[in-house]
Amino acid sequence: MSEEVHPRAAELDDLDALALVSLMHSEDVRAVEAVGTRLGEIAHAVEAVTDRVRAGGRLHYFGAGTSGMVAAMDAAECPATFGVRADVVQAHTALEPGQEDDRGLGQEAARSAGLRPGDAVVGVSASGRTAYVLGALEEATARGTLTIAITCNPLARMARGVDIAIEIATGPEVIAGSTRLKAGTVQKLVLNTLTTAVFTRLGHTHRGRMVGVVAGNAKLRARAARIVADLEGVSVEEARRLLDDAGGDVRAVLARAPRT
């Protein structure tokens, strides 16, 4: 748990920079390895969410503080990466002081989200006892929505009563209570894995490429051209022309009738 004091806490103030960052890195590696112990539950979540999104459902994240910001980051990256509508993955967050303690606020956020039985809800909380997230999950359960809990505190309250619990024990943080460290890393890894796997299975990628990329700036237009050139076996200049003809849509280029 994040409130535990690290075994080497008494040494930290006297460590030189290299020793300190080496310790932090070794703890990060442990956190990544801990994710590997819960791949079965993550895969279960991927399949369940994929089924719902394929049928027109939406994926909702609920989180407070650091967990909420991590969730918001993942949701914000999905449209540009996979070419999905902005409402397909939504993050509902409590970021102001005291909001995370408001169970009713979480319930109201879930009601305002218009949750449906065909949607999926992911509650994200390092401690597994954040009242805002618990309230949102309770409302989601009442509405028949699939519920998934991601927590770094095994056997926490949040993991009880949900459809899928992903409980990853990260151990004490280098700085006790600082969930922006290992807990934040684990949450980001799990959410990255979840959405990447879901949208790959739904065909928003092709052979490991971001074919759903929204080419809204020069960097992404160049990336789109490289993807088309690579997959179609044409020059980058030809790829740009094909993209211009298709309104910048990589998938439209790949789906066009073969040239004769």
N, C-alpha and C positions, 0 to 999 in steps of 0.2 A: 504493500500500500504506500501511497505517496507520503503519508505522515510519518512513516517509519524513519528513524535516523540511520543514515548510512554507516556501515561498520568502520569506515575510515574518516568519519566526520571530524574527529578531533585533529586530524592531520591537515585538513584542507587549507587552512589559512597559511600554513608554512610551506606548502608545495610550490615548486617553481612552475613556470607556465607549461613546460613540456610535460611534467609529471601530472599536472592538473588535467590538461586536455587528453593525455593518455588514459587517465582514469575515466574521464567522461566517455571517451571513445569505447573503452572496453564495456562500459555499462550500456551504451547504445547497441553494441553487438549483441549483448545478452537480450536486449529488448526485441531486436529483429529475430533472434532465434526463438524467442517465446511465441512470436506469431506463428512460427512453423508448427507449434504443438496444437494449433486450433484450425488447421487447414480444412478439416472435415466440416466443422461448423460454418466456416466461411464459404465453402463450396455449397453447402446446403442453402445458405442465404442467397448465393448467386443464382441458383436454380429457381428458388422461390420468387425472387425479385424479377428475374428474366421472364418468367411466366406471366407475371402481372403487367409488366411494362409492355410485353408483346401484345397483350389483350387491351391495351389502352390505359393501363393504370399509371400512377405516378409514384415516385420515390420521394419520401419526405424525411428530412433529418431534423431532429430536435436536440439542441445542446445549449449549454450555458458556459460563459467564460471562455477559457481556452478551447474547450471541447466544441463550443458553438462556433468559434472562429475557424477551427480546423474543418468542421462540417461545411461551413459557408464557403471555404476555399475549394473544397472538392466539388460542391454543387456548381460554383461559378465556372469551373474549368470544363464542365461537361459539354455545354453548347459549342464552344470553340473547338474542342478536341474531337467530338463525335458528330457534330452537326445536328444535335437534337434540339427541340424547342426548349426555351428557358424554363418552362413550367414542368418539364418532365422530372427534373431533380430539383427539389426545393429545400432550402435550409431555413429553419425557424429558430431564432436564437434569443437568449436572454443575456445581454451584455452589460446592463447597468447594475450598479451595486445593489445587492439585496434581491434582485429579480430571480436569481437562481433558487432562492428559498421559498418562492411563491408557487405552490402546487396549483392553485387556481389559475394563475397566469399561464401555466403549461396547458391546463385543460382548455382554457379559452383560445390559446394559440392553435390547438388541435381542432377545435370547433371552427375557428376562422379559416383554417386550411381546407375545410370542406372534405374531410377524409371520407373515402368510400371503401366498401369491402374489397374492391379490386386494387386498392393502393397498397403500398408497403411503407411502414414507418420504422426508422432506425433511431433509437435513443442512444446518445453518446454521452458517457459520463465516466471520468476516471475513477471516482469513488464508488459509483454505482448507487448513490443515495441522493443525487441532486433532485430536489423537490420539483423544480420546473419540469425536468425530464420525466419523472415519475408521473406527474399529472398528465402530461401529453400521452404517455403510454397507456395510462388508464382510460383516457378518452378514446384512444385508438382501438383498444380492446373492446370497449363498449360499442363501437361502430362496426366491429367485425373486420377491422383492418389487420393485415399481417403485421406482427410486431417483432422487432429484432433489437436486442440490447448489446451494445459494445461497452465493456467495462474492464478496468485493470484491477478490479478487486473481486476475486473469485468468491462466490457465495453471497454476493451483495444482494440487497433487496431488489434492485432493478432487474436482476436476471430471473427472478421468480415471476411466473405468470405470463411471460412472453413466449412467443412461438419458437424463437431461436435465440439462444444466449451465446455470445462470443466473449468468453471470460479469459483475459490474458493477464497472467500474473507477471508484472514487470519488476517487482521487488522495490526496495527503497530507492528514492531518487538521490543523486549526489547532493542536492540541496533539498532537504526535507520539505515536502508539501508543494514543490514546484512541478506541477503537472505539465508545464510547457516542455519538459525534458523527455524522459523515456515514455511517459504516458501519452504525451502529445505525438511523439514519433510513431508509436504503435497505432494510435487512432488514425493518423494520416495514412499509414501503410494499409490498414484494413479497408478504409474507405476507398483509397486508390484501387486496391485489388478488386473490391466489390464492383465499382462502376466500370472499371476497365473490362473485367470479365463479363459483366452483363451486356455491355454494348458491343463487345466483340462477338458474343453469342447471338446478338441481334443483327449482326451484319453491318455495323457502323465502322468496322475496320476491314481491311482486306490484306491478307498475307503480311500482317504486322505493320501495315501502313495506315496513317490517319486519313482515309479516303473521305471521311465526313468533315474534314477540316473546313472551317469557314475562313476564306482567304480575305480577311478584312484589313490587312496591312501589308506592307512590302515584304516583310519576313515570311508571312504565311502564304503570300502569293508565290514567292520563290519556292517555298516548301511544296506547295501544290504542284508546281511545274516539275519539280524533281520527282515527285511521286508518280506523276503521269509518264514522265520520260522513262523512269525505271520500269514500271509495270507494262508499258506499251512498247518499249524498245525503240523509242524515237529520241530525237535530239531535244534539248531543253527548249530551243526556239520553236520547234514543231509542237511541243507540249503546251507552250504558251498560246500558240494559235488555236489549238484544240480547246483549251480552257476558255479563251475569249469567245469562241463559237458557242460554248456551253454555259456561258454566264458565270464562269469560275467554278462550276460544279464538277469536282473530280469524279464522282460516281456517274454523272451523266456521260462524261467522256469514256469511262470504262465500259458503260453499258451500250454504247452506240453500236450500230451494225458494223461488222468488219469491213474494212476497205477492200475493194477489188482492184 
